[in-house]
Amino acid sequence: MSTQTQLQDVFRTDHLHADLKGRSVRGGVLTLTSQGTQFLLGSVATVVLARLLTPADFGLVAMVTAVTGLATAFVDLGLTEATIQCDQISHEQVTALFWVNVAMGLGLTLATAGLAPVFARFYREPRLRDITLLASLAFLISGLRSQHDALLKRQMRFVSLAIRDVSSYAVAVPAAIIMAWRGAGYWAIVALPLTMNFIQMALSWVMVRWVPGLPRRNANVRSLVVFGGNVAASYVIYNADRSADGVLIGWHWGAQQLGLYSRAYNLLMLPVRQLIAPAGRVAIPAFSRLRDDPERSARYYLRLANLMMWITTPIFGFLFVAAKPVILLVLGHQWGEAAPVFQILVISALGQVLLDSIMWLFVSRGESGRLLKLLLIISPIIVGSFAIGLPFGIKGVALTGSLVMVVMFPWMLKYTFRGTRLNLKRLGQAILCPIALSLAGILSAELALRLIAPHGIISQLLVAALAFASAYLLSAVLRPVREEAISLRQLLSELRLSRQAA
């Protein structure tokens, strides 16, 4: 095969239209399977490291990541999304975008390393200087992998992505545990994401088999950079919203309290990320191919939202009821103060899931400017809510942030759906059943725990789980629930048929 033909195969997407639905369904199932494996490995890392290390160790690293997380989107500059959603793209264009990413990654690495003493003084913690120096390498690694990741996603090569991601976890998690066991302390936490990112970068290069050329001035990437710039600015603001609570808590309350807060947040977001990452990986390229068919795109989004709610609502409902025993069982008794924070954060968890999904809609439609406008409006409100709750401790920050997210969300959805076939009524119909069942499960579990009053951690978890299961089983007598079950069976049947056709 000639070099020119190989390049065309790397960038073309016309073959995806023939079986877009089947490819999306298969990719979603495969990616969920991959994410399930990553979830198990990540859970092992969470459980073991929480027992080998202290809340202060996690708080130290969270102080750095709360600040450096703001710059993460700058490395990519939104150019990954630009490559994915573009109908036609050339070797010269991707080469130019690659070198932009590398230059930005190197620049951010050097800038972050130079700011290491500033972080140490800001938090009044000298150890942050060395942590920041090592953590800054993540930016360079991200710059080197961005376009190769984009090409894998553009081609919807979900098998390659699954192999890459699981392999990185399989190496990084044992390495971090061994480091912690041998007394490395907080360095084990720093090493975990660095190791994963490096392995993913190396495997992406091997799997894509595309080597960038030398940059050229006439690559015609201006429109891609403008689109990506808006996406990057949006992600920066989004990351700022997610990091502001950590920055404020670390500055005002110190490493111990930030460690408790960050572990509660990360434990809650662990199942969320395992769903959001694969869903976004499938949704953005699929929606991008459906831009010219708004009704079909709307149906795809509603089906995706329905599926995500069926997966997440029982998880969040159970975690809300069983927050304390879950924290004590997973992290250990030294983390007991994180349980109330964990329970409060569950309130806004569904909002986090849907917020990511509306960002996919903006990106796939090429409306990065409207996405940026939305985030510019809500960002000061979210950060302000954290500041209001700060004097009341980590529970105050969690409560004010969660309540503000719940209040703003209907308006955010209405703004997102403008100009599409989507509206609040259609979305409400798609997600009402799973949310209602979760609320019924919460009431059943709360009632069972109050009546039985189990004392042990395992007993509390079993009572809550059985109450939830009973509520879901009894709901099968309701017609809407049966219709949802039939729809799910049809989806599985479509998956089986699409596999046979493939």
Backbone torsions as a table, in degrees:
resi	resn	phi	psi	omega
1	MET	NA	132.7	-178.3
2	SER	-71.2	160.5	178.9
3	THR	-61.8	-39.5	-179.8
4	GLN	-62.6	-40.6	179.3
5	THR	-66.8	-40.0	177.7
6	GLN	-61.0	-41.6	179.6
7	LEU	-64.8	-40.7	178.6
8	GLN	-62.8	-39.2	178.6
9	ASP	-65.3	-34.2	-179.7
10	VAL	-66.7	-37.8	-171.3
11	PHE	-100.3	-18.3	-172.9
12	ARG	-77.6	151.8	179.2
13	THR	-132.8	4.2	-175.2
14	ASP	-62.8	-30.7	-178.7
15	HIS	-69.8	-16.1	-178.1
16	LEU	-74.2	-25.3	-175.6
17	HIS	-68.5	-26.3	-175.5
18	ALA	-62.3	-34.4	-178.2
19	ASP	-140.8	51.9	-174.8
20	LEU	-64.3	-43.7	-178.6
21	LYS	-65.2	-47.7	179.5
22	GLY	-62.9	-41.3	179.2
23	ARG	-64.0	-39.7	179.5
24	SER	-65.7	-43.7	-179.7
25	VAL	-65.6	-47.8	179.5
26	ARG	-61.7	-42.5	179.5
27	GLY	-63.5	-39.2	178.7
28	GLY	-63.8	-44.5	179.8
29	VAL	-65.4	-45.0	179.6
30	LEU	-62.5	-42.8	-178.5
31	THR	-68.5	-37.5	175.6
32	LEU	-63.2	-37.9	176.4
33	THR	-63.0	-44.2	176.7
34	SER	-61.0	-46.0	-179.9
35	GLN	-65.3	-31.9	175.3
36	GLY	-61.7	-42.0	176.8
37	THR	-64.5	-43.3	177.4
38	GLN	-63.5	-36.9	178.2
39	PHE	-61.7	-43.2	178.8
40	LEU	-63.3	-45.7	179.6
41	LEU	-66.0	-40.7	177.2
42	GLY	-64.7	-36.3	177.9
43	SER	-65.9	-39.5	176.0
44	VAL	-59.8	-44.9	178.8
45	ALA	-62.0	-42.8	-180.0
46	THR	-61.5	-48.3	-176.7
47	VAL	-65.2	-48.7	-174.6
48	VAL	-70.2	-47.1	-178.4
49	LEU	-65.0	-33.3	178.7
50	ALA	-64.7	-25.7	179.0
51	ARG	-92.1	-24.1	178.9
52	LEU	-88.0	-23.1	-176.0
53	LEU	-120.1	175.9	-176.1
54	THR	-110.1	162.3	174.3
55	PRO	-56.0	-35.3	179.5
56	ALA	-64.3	-35.7	177.3
57	ASP	-61.2	-46.3	178.8
58	PHE	-66.6	-36.1	179.5
59	GLY	-64.6	-38.4	178.7
60	LEU	-60.2	-47.0	-179.1
61	VAL	-69.3	-36.6	179.0
62	ALA	-64.2	-30.3	176.5
63	MET	-60.3	-40.6	-179.4
64	VAL	-74.4	-48.8	-175.9
65	THR	-67.0	-27.3	177.1
66	ALA	-63.6	-30.8	179.7
67	VAL	-90.4	-48.9	-178.1
68	THR	-66.7	-23.9	177.8
69	GLY	-62.2	-25.7	178.5
70	LEU	-64.9	-30.0	-175.2
71	ALA	-93.3	-3.1	-175.9
72	THR	-57.9	-42.5	-178.0
73	ALA	-67.2	-24.4	-179.7
74	PHE	-65.8	-30.6	-179.6
75	VAL	-61.2	-48.3	-177.0
76	ASP	-77.6	-31.2	-177.5
77	LEU	56.8	22.9	-178.8
78	GLY	71.5	7.6	-174.5
79	LEU	-76.7	-21.9	173.0
80	THR	-62.8	-48.5	178.6
81	GLU	-64.0	-35.8	178.5
82	ALA	-61.6	-42.5	178.8
83	THR	-66.7	-39.7	-176.9
84	ILE	-67.9	-46.9	-170.9
85	GLN	-84.9	-11.7	-178.4
86	CYS	-71.1	132.6	-178.6
87	ASP	-66.3	-46.1	-179.5
88	GLN	-127.7	133.5	179.5
89	ILE	-147.4	149.1	-173.8
90	SER	-113.9	168.2	177.5
91	HIS	-59.8	-41.9	-178.6
92	GLU	-64.4	-38.9	180.0
93	GLN	-67.4	-46.0	179.7
94	VAL	-65.2	-35.9	176.1
95	THR	-60.1	-46.3	179.6
96	ALA	-61.7	-42.6	179.2
97	LEU	-65.6	-36.6	177.9
98	PHE	-59.5	-47.3	-177.2
99	TRP	-70.1	-30.0	173.3
100	VAL	-63.5	-44.6	178.3
101	ASN	-62.2	-43.2	-179.4
102	VAL	-64.3	-44.5	179.8
103	ALA	-61.6	-41.9	179.2
104	MET	-67.3	-41.1	178.4
105	GLY	-61.9	-44.5	178.7
106	LEU	-64.9	-42.6	179.5
107	GLY	-61.5	-41.7	179.8
108	LEU	-69.9	-34.3	175.7
109	THR	-61.5	-47.4	-179.9
110	LEU	-66.1	-41.2	-179.5
111	ALA	-65.7	-42.7	-179.9
112	THR	-65.6	-41.7	177.3
113	ALA	-61.4	-39.2	178.4
114	GLY	-67.4	-27.4	-179.4
115	LEU	-88.8	-0.7	-177.9
116	ALA	-53.7	-46.1	177.8
117	PRO	-63.0	-31.0	179.4
118	VAL	-66.6	-43.2	177.1
119	PHE	-60.0	-42.6	-179.1
120	ALA	-61.2	-39.8	179.2
121	ARG	-73.5	-38.6	-178.6
122	PHE	-59.4	-45.1	-179.2
123	TYR	-90.4	-3.9	-177.5
124	ARG	58.4	45.2	-177.4
125	GLU	-141.2	101.6	-175.5
126	PRO	-60.2	-29.9	-176.3
127	ARG	-65.8	-17.7	-178.4
128	LEU	-68.1	-21.5	-178.3
129	ARG	-61.6	-51.9	-178.7
130	ASP	-68.9	-35.9	177.5
131	ILE	-61.2	-44.0	-179.3
132	THR	-64.7	-40.1	-179.9
133	LEU	-59.3	-45.3	-179.6
134	LEU	-72.8	-41.6	-178.4
135	ALA	-64.0	-24.6	-177.9
136	SER	-64.3	-21.4	179.7
137	LEU	-63.9	-20.9	-179.3
138	ALA	-60.3	-31.3	-178.8
139	PHE	-67.0	-43.6	179.3
140	LEU	-64.6	-42.6	178.6
141	ILE	-60.9	-42.5	179.7
142	SER	-63.4	-39.2	178.2
143	GLY	-63.1	-35.8	-179.1
144	LEU	-74.2	-21.1	-175.0
145	ARG	-106.3	-12.0	-168.9
146	SER	-56.2	-53.0	-174.7
147	GLN	-72.2	-31.0	175.9
148	HIS	-68.2	-38.8	173.5
149	ASP	-60.5	-43.1	-178.3
150	ALA	-61.9	-40.8	-178.9
151	LEU	-67.4	-37.1	176.2
152	LEU	-63.4	-42.5	-179.3
153	LYS	-72.3	-38.4	179.2
154	ARG	-59.6	-38.8	179.0
155	GLN	-83.0	-2.1	-178.1
156	MET	54.3	44.3	-180.0
157	ARG	-88.3	75.6	-171.5
158	PHE	-73.0	-28.5	177.3
159	VAL	-64.9	-46.1	179.4
160	SER	-62.1	-43.0	179.6
161	LEU	-63.2	-39.4	-179.6
162	ALA	-66.0	-45.8	179.3
163	ILE	-60.4	-44.6	-179.1
164	ARG	-60.7	-48.5	-173.9
165	ASP	-70.0	-42.7	179.3
166	VAL	-65.1	-38.8	179.1
167	SER	-62.1	-40.9	-179.8
168	SER	-64.4	-40.3	176.7
169	TYR	-66.0	-41.8	-176.3
170	ALA	-62.5	-26.6	177.8
171	VAL	-91.5	-45.0	-171.9
172	ALA	-71.0	-40.1	-176.5
173	VAL	-64.5	-51.5	176.8
174	PRO	-59.9	-36.6	179.7
175	ALA	-62.3	-43.8	179.7
176	ALA	-66.0	-39.7	179.7
177	ILE	-65.0	-41.9	178.4
178	ILE	-62.9	-42.0	177.7
179	MET	-60.6	-45.3	179.7
180	ALA	-64.9	-40.4	-179.5
181	TRP	-64.4	-33.0	-179.6
182	ARG	-88.4	9.7	171.7
183	GLY	93.0	19.2	-178.9
184	ALA	-74.0	-15.3	177.6
185	GLY	65.1	-136.6	-174.9
186	TYR	-65.9	-14.6	177.9
187	TRP	-64.8	-27.2	177.1
188	ALA	-64.9	-36.5	178.8
189	ILE	-69.4	-38.2	179.1
190	VAL	-66.6	-39.3	-174.9
191	ALA	-71.4	-27.7	-174.3
192	LEU	-59.1	-57.7	-179.6
193	PRO	-68.6	-32.5	178.3
194	LEU	-62.1	-44.2	179.4
195	THR	-64.0	-43.6	179.2
196	MET	-62.0	-45.5	-178.2
197	ASN	-64.2	-39.0	-179.5
198	PHE	-65.6	-43.8	-179.4
199	ILE	-66.1	-41.3	178.0
200	GLN	-63.8	-38.0	176.9
201	MET	-61.9	-48.0	-177.7
202	ALA	-63.1	-44.0	-178.9
203	LEU	-69.0	-34.8	177.6
204	SER	-61.1	-43.0	178.1
205	TRP	-62.1	-41.4	-179.5
206	VAL	-67.2	-41.2	-174.6
207	MET	-73.8	-38.7	-177.7
208	VAL	-74.5	-36.9	-178.2
209	ARG	57.2	37.5	173.9
210	TRP	-118.0	128.1	-179.8
211	VAL	-112.4	123.1	-179.9
212	PRO	-66.9	147.7	174.9
213	GLY	-90.3	-163.4	176.3
214	LEU	-79.7	143.1	-179.0
215	PRO	-65.8	145.5	178.2
216	ARG	-126.4	148.2	-178.0
217	ARG	-73.4	-27.9	-175.2
218	ASN	-97.7	34.4	-177.4
219	ALA	-76.8	-10.9	176.8
220	ASN	59.6	57.6	180.0
221	VAL	-115.0	11.1	-176.3
222	ARG	-57.1	-48.0	-178.1
223	SER	-64.5	-36.4	178.2
224	LEU	-66.5	-40.5	179.9
225	VAL	-67.6	-39.3	178.1
226	VAL	-63.4	-47.1	177.2
227	PHE	-59.5	-48.9	-179.4
228	GLY	-63.1	-34.6	179.1
229	GLY	-62.4	-42.0	176.7
230	ASN	-64.4	-41.7	178.3
231	VAL	-63.5	-44.9	-179.8
232	ALA	-61.3	-44.5	178.0
233	ALA	-60.8	-38.6	177.9
234	SER	-63.8	-43.7	180.0
235	TYR	-67.0	-34.9	177.2
236	VAL	-62.0	-46.3	179.2
237	ILE	-64.5	-41.0	179.1
238	TYR	-61.5	-45.7	177.6
239	ASN	-65.0	-35.0	178.2
240	ALA	-62.8	-41.5	177.8
241	ASP	-61.0	-42.4	-178.1
242	ARG	-74.0	-24.0	-176.5
243	SER	-97.3	-18.6	-173.6
244	ALA	-60.5	-39.2	179.9
245	ASP	-62.6	-40.8	178.6
246	GLY	-66.2	-41.7	178.7
247	VAL	-61.7	-46.5	-178.3
248	LEU	-64.9	-43.6	-179.3
249	ILE	-66.4	-43.8	179.1
250	GLY	-62.2	-39.9	179.8
251	TRP	-70.1	-40.8	-173.5
252	HIS	-89.7	-38.8	-172.2
253	TRP	-111.2	-14.8	175.1
254	GLY	93.6	-180.0	-171.9
255	ALA	-66.2	-37.7	-176.8
256	GLN	-61.5	-51.6	-179.5
257	GLN	-68.0	-36.8	177.0
258	LEU	-65.9	-36.4	177.2
259	GLY	-61.2	-43.7	177.8
260	LEU	-63.5	-45.7	-178.6
261	TYR	-64.8	-46.0	-176.2
262	SER	-66.5	-36.8	177.6
263	ARG	-67.6	-40.2	177.0
264	ALA	-61.8	-45.5	-179.0
265	TYR	-65.2	-46.5	-177.2
266	ASN	-67.7	-35.0	177.7
267	LEU	-65.9	-39.3	177.5
268	LEU	-68.6	-41.8	-176.8
269	MET	-76.5	-12.1	-179.5
270	LEU	-58.6	-52.3	176.2
271	PRO	-68.0	-30.9	179.1
272	VAL	-63.5	-47.2	-178.9
273	ARG	-64.1	-33.7	179.0
274	GLN	-66.5	-23.9	176.1
275	LEU	-90.7	-44.3	-174.5
276	ILE	-64.5	-43.9	-177.0
277	ALA	-58.9	-51.7	179.8
278	PRO	-69.6	-35.6	179.8
279	ALA	-64.0	-44.1	178.5
280	GLY	-65.8	-36.4	179.4
281	ARG	-61.8	-34.4	178.3
282	VAL	-86.6	-41.1	-169.5
283	ALA	-68.9	-45.7	-174.0
284	ILE	-61.5	-51.1	177.5
285	PRO	-65.5	-34.1	179.8
286	ALA	-68.0	-47.4	178.2
287	PHE	-63.6	-34.8	179.7
288	SER	-63.3	-35.6	178.5
289	ARG	-75.8	-12.5	-176.6
290	LEU	-108.7	17.1	-176.5
291	ARG	-60.7	-28.9	-177.7
292	ASP	-88.5	3.4	179.3
293	ASP	-130.3	79.4	-171.5
294	PRO	-62.1	-36.3	-179.4
295	GLU	-68.9	-42.0	178.0
296	ARG	-65.4	-40.0	177.1
297	SER	-62.1	-41.0	178.5
298	ALA	-63.2	-42.7	179.5
299	ARG	-63.7	-40.5	177.9
300	TYR	-60.8	-43.7	-178.7
301	TYR	-64.7	-43.8	-179.6
302	LEU	-64.0	-37.9	178.1
303	ARG	-67.1	-39.8	178.4
304	LEU	-65.6	-43.8	178.5
305	ALA	-61.8	-41.7	178.1
306	ASN	-60.7	-45.9	-179.1
307	LEU	-64.3	-42.2	179.6
308	MET	-63.5	-38.2	178.7
309	MET	-67.2	-39.4	178.2
310	TRP	-63.3	-31.5	179.8
311	ILE	-79.6	-42.8	-170.3
312	THR	-88.6	-35.4	-173.9
313	THR	-61.1	-42.3	176.4
314	PRO	-66.4	-33.3	178.3
315	ILE	-65.0	-49.6	-178.3
316	PHE	-67.1	-38.7	178.0
317	GLY	-61.1	-45.2	178.5
318	PHE	-64.3	-42.5	-179.6
319	LEU	-65.7	-32.4	177.7
320	PHE	-64.3	-43.4	-178.2
321	VAL	-73.9	-41.3	-172.2
322	ALA	-106.0	33.9	-175.4
323	ALA	-58.2	-49.7	-175.2
324	LYS	-65.6	-51.7	178.8
325	PRO	-62.1	-32.6	177.9
326	VAL	-65.0	-46.1	178.9
327	ILE	-61.2	-46.4	-177.8
328	LEU	-66.0	-38.4	-178.6
329	LEU	-72.4	-42.9	-174.3
330	VAL	-79.3	-46.5	-172.6
331	LEU	-100.2	-26.8	-178.0
332	GLY	108.5	166.9	-173.5
333	HIS	-68.9	-22.4	179.4
334	GLN	-69.0	-10.5	-179.0
335	TRP	-105.3	15.4	-175.6
336	GLY	-57.7	-32.7	-179.5
337	GLU	-67.3	-15.6	-179.9
338	ALA	-80.3	-14.0	-175.0
339	ALA	-61.4	-47.7	178.9
340	PRO	-61.9	-37.7	177.8
341	VAL	-63.4	-43.2	179.4
342	PHE	-57.9	-44.9	-178.8
343	GLN	-65.9	-40.8	179.9
344	ILE	-65.5	-41.2	-177.8
345	LEU	-65.2	-24.7	178.6
346	VAL	-60.5	-28.5	-176.8
347	ILE	-56.4	-39.7	-176.3
348	SER	-99.4	6.7	-174.0
349	ALA	-64.1	-42.0	178.8
350	LEU	-63.9	-35.4	175.9
351	GLY	-61.4	-37.5	178.0
352	GLN	-63.6	-40.7	179.6
353	VAL	-63.1	-48.3	-178.3
354	LEU	-70.4	-31.0	177.7
355	LEU	-62.1	-42.5	176.3
356	ASP	-62.3	-38.7	-176.8
357	SER	-68.2	-34.9	179.0
358	ILE	-73.9	-25.7	173.8
359	MET	-65.7	-35.8	176.6
360	TRP	-62.2	-38.7	-179.7
361	LEU	-62.6	-46.0	179.9
362	PHE	-61.2	-46.8	-176.5
363	VAL	-64.6	-45.5	-176.7
364	SER	-67.7	-27.5	178.1
365	ARG	-86.6	-2.5	-179.0
366	GLY	74.9	19.8	-177.2
367	GLU	-100.6	53.9	-178.0
368	SER	-65.9	-29.0	178.6
369	GLY	-65.3	-43.0	178.1
370	ARG	-67.1	-36.2	176.2
371	LEU	-62.0	-44.5	178.8
372	LEU	-61.3	-41.8	179.5
373	LYS	-61.4	-43.8	179.4
374	LEU	-59.1	-47.9	-176.6
375	LEU	-69.9	-32.1	176.0
376	LEU	-64.5	-30.4	179.8
377	ILE	-76.0	-45.8	-172.6
378	ILE	-84.1	-22.1	-174.3
379	SER	-59.1	-51.8	-179.6
380	PRO	-62.7	-28.1	178.5
381	ILE	-68.7	-43.6	-179.6
382	ILE	-66.2	-47.8	179.8
383	VAL	-62.4	-39.9	177.4
384	GLY	-61.6	-36.9	178.5
385	SER	-64.7	-37.4	176.1
386	PHE	-63.5	-42.4	-179.4
387	ALA	-63.9	-37.6	178.5
388	ILE	-64.0	-39.6	-178.4
389	GLY	-81.5	-13.5	-173.7
390	LEU	-57.4	-44.7	-179.6
391	PRO	-61.4	-18.3	-177.3
392	PHE	-95.8	12.2	176.8
393	GLY	87.9	-171.0	-175.1
394	ILE	-68.4	-29.8	176.1
395	LYS	-68.3	-36.5	177.7
396	GLY	-64.7	-41.6	178.5
397	VAL	-63.5	-44.5	-179.5
398	ALA	-63.8	-41.0	-176.2
399	LEU	-69.7	-49.2	-178.6
400	THR	-64.2	-40.8	178.4
401	GLY	-63.3	-41.6	-178.8
402	SER	-67.4	-43.7	-178.1
403	LEU	-65.3	-41.3	179.7
404	VAL	-64.1	-40.4	178.2
405	MET	-61.4	-43.1	-179.4
406	VAL	-63.8	-41.8	-177.5
407	VAL	-68.2	-40.1	-175.7
408	MET	-77.6	-20.3	-165.0
409	PHE	-63.9	-41.4	178.6
410	PRO	-57.2	-41.7	178.5
411	TRP	-64.8	-39.9	179.3
412	MET	-60.1	-42.5	178.8
413	LEU	-65.3	-43.0	179.8
414	LYS	-61.0	-41.3	177.5
415	TYR	-63.8	-42.2	-178.1
416	THR	-64.8	-39.5	-173.8
417	PHE	-79.5	-7.0	-178.7
418	ARG	-60.7	129.1	-179.9
419	GLY	85.5	6.8	178.3
420	THR	-120.9	179.0	175.5
421	ARG	-86.4	5.3	-179.6
422	LEU	-92.3	153.0	172.2
423	ASN	-155.4	172.2	-176.7
424	LEU	-63.3	-34.6	-179.2
425	LYS	-65.1	-45.8	-179.6
426	ARG	-64.9	-41.0	178.0
427	LEU	-66.3	-41.8	179.1
428	GLY	-59.5	-41.2	178.1
429	GLN	-64.3	-32.4	-177.8
430	ALA	-74.9	-31.0	-173.1
431	ILE	-112.6	-1.7	-176.2
432	LEU	-62.3	-46.9	-174.6
433	CYS	-60.9	-52.5	-179.8
434	PRO	-63.4	-35.4	179.5
435	ILE	-68.7	-43.0	179.2
436	ALA	-61.9	-41.6	179.1
437	LEU	-65.2	-38.0	177.8
438	SER	-63.2	-42.2	177.4
439	LEU	-62.6	-39.3	176.4
440	ALA	-63.5	-38.7	177.3
441	GLY	-64.8	-40.1	178.3
442	ILE	-61.9	-46.4	179.6
443	LEU	-62.9	-41.9	179.4
444	SER	-63.7	-43.5	-178.5
445	ALA	-67.6	-42.5	178.2
446	GLU	-61.4	-43.4	179.4
447	LEU	-63.9	-44.0	-179.9
448	ALA	-63.3	-42.1	179.6
449	LEU	-65.3	-36.2	179.3
450	ARG	-73.0	-37.9	-178.8
451	LEU	-75.0	-42.5	-176.8
452	ILE	-85.2	-36.2	179.1
453	ALA	52.8	57.5	178.1
454	PRO	-66.9	148.6	-175.6
455	HIS	-98.9	-40.8	-176.8
456	GLY	-76.6	157.0	179.6
457	ILE	-62.0	-47.7	-179.1
458	ILE	-63.6	-40.5	179.9
459	SER	-62.8	-41.8	178.8
460	GLN	-62.6	-43.0	179.6
461	LEU	-65.3	-40.1	-179.7
462	LEU	-66.4	-43.2	179.6
463	VAL	-62.4	-45.8	179.6
464	ALA	-62.9	-43.2	-179.0
465	ALA	-65.3	-42.5	179.4
466	LEU	-66.6	-37.6	177.5
467	ALA	-64.4	-41.1	177.2
468	PHE	-62.9	-47.5	-178.8
469	ALA	-60.9	-39.6	-180.0
470	SER	-64.0	-42.4	179.4
471	ALA	-61.6	-41.0	-179.1
472	TYR	-70.6	-37.7	179.8
473	LEU	-68.4	-41.4	179.9
474	LEU	-66.2	-28.6	-178.6
475	SER	-68.8	-14.0	-178.6
476	ALA	-63.5	-15.7	178.7
477	VAL	-76.9	-13.7	-178.1
478	LEU	-84.6	137.8	-176.1
479	ARG	-62.5	-45.1	179.4
480	PRO	-58.7	-35.4	179.9
481	VAL	-69.0	-40.8	178.2
482	ARG	-63.6	-39.5	178.3
483	GLU	-63.7	-39.0	176.7
484	GLU	-63.9	-40.3	179.0
485	ALA	-63.9	-40.1	177.7
486	ILE	-63.3	-41.7	178.9
487	SER	-61.6	-39.5	178.9
488	LEU	-66.7	-39.8	177.2
489	ARG	-63.3	-38.6	177.5
490	GLN	-63.2	-38.7	178.2
491	LEU	-63.3	-42.6	178.1
492	LEU	-65.5	-36.2	177.3
493	SER	-65.1	-41.5	176.8
494	GLU	-61.8	-37.5	178.1
495	LEU	-62.4	-44.4	-179.3
496	ARG	-64.1	-41.8	179.9
497	LEU	-67.4	-38.5	-179.9
498	SER	-67.8	-32.4	175.9
499	ARG	-65.9	-42.2	179.5
500	GLN	-63.8	-40.4	179.0
501	ALA	-66.2	-37.6	179.3
502	ALA	-67.5	NA	NA
